[in-house]
Amino acid sequence: MNVESYVWELVQQKVLNQFTETDRLSFFQTLHLCFQRIAQAKGTIDRFYSIGGYTIRLSFGSDLVATQLTPAISHLETNPTEYPALTICLWDNATTKTQLPGLMPAFIRIFQWYWHEYLDGRMNVKALCSDRFQMHFKMGPNIFSALDFQQNLALYWIDDATLLPYWERGSPLQNILSWWTSRQQRQYVHAAAVGTATGGVLLAAKGGSGKSTSALSCLNSSLTYASDDYCLISTDPIPYVYSLYNTAKLKGAKDLERFPELTPLITNGDRLHEEKALIFLNQHFPEKVVSGFPLRAILVPKITGERDTRLSKSTAIAALKALAPSTLFQLSGTGESSFQMMSQVVKQLPCFTLELGTDISQIPQVILEFLNASETSFGSLSTVHSR
């Protein structure tokens, strides 16, 4: 019986939905062995990044994969360490000229053909997920992500790195990072963040509400930038935001009109008819992009159509409604614990509506005035944050 026939028989018997923890470990080890063989034959490119206060090693089996995935996190690169908190092994088939070992190619086809049975709504591989393991398959670009919490080891495989989608280049490794950081009391959230060394604000809103516009408008001010789309938050000992990506994302002609000075910096200008514009800010504004700061408030942007921008008092419930749904919907592995973390943050911080006017130059002024006025009240937040 050939491999395809064998796997087909497993599908018919629905054995794939009866995996044990031993089966999951074997599956993970088989895939890791493939990477180890590449590393032994060709070596690896190892880079280290400080993410959420932890040093993470990315071990690349191909220069192309490194080139594609690292610009978004370049501002977080740090010194090598012998004992990183997490190691992620990354490679693709096309440039390493390797095939997945054993039954892996057949399993990948099974995930594609029978996704409704073997993948949940977030594309997690149901049979391969447990308290110890998380595994995810993204159809289309064919990206397989896996994490073993016990070993603090993750695997990232893509069929062809030349076909990496723009959204993956802009916000790489979302699944692995959100899974792992959640166990370190860091919550991956869909939000923007701007501020100063002594404190800043979290901008929470669904797409199209002015979140990215608000963050990017601060590039021409004394405020610093931590995010315009995704970041990490923590609550202990104080509310704090950690930068994840330095990627600015502009969508459509209106966004480009608002920031004409950013147009020459776009990396994918020839594909804007089907992609959001990507700009890696650390390449052009390294002094503006920071790794994080204490949080003083949550602002919920709201487009008013009026000229002036102003702040109005809001509630924790309104802030949670702006922050939680898009986070829970977009990220694999989020659930009750994620909701509880976000609930805790909005309860600890004052919440406001940022009523956005058409004169976007006022946005950073309003935020900076708020931060300056609250300096005394939040003096304790200026202490160095440590985990």
Secondary structure by P-SEA (a helix, b strand, c coil): ccaaaaaaaaaaacccccccaaaaaaaaaaaaaaaaaaaaacccbbbbbbcccbbbbbbbccaaaaaaccccccccbbbbbccccbbbbbbbccccccccccaaaaaaaaaaacccccccccccccccccccbbbbbbcccbbbbbbcccccbbbbbbccccccccccccccaaaaaaaaaaaaccccccbbbbbccccbbbbbbccccaaaaaaaaaccccccccccccbbbbccccbbbbbcccbbbbccaaaaaaccccccccccccccccccccccccccccccccccccccbbbbbbbccccccbbbbbcaaaaaaaccaaaaaccccccaaaaaaaaaaaaabbbbbccccccccaaaaaaaaaaaaaccccccccccccc
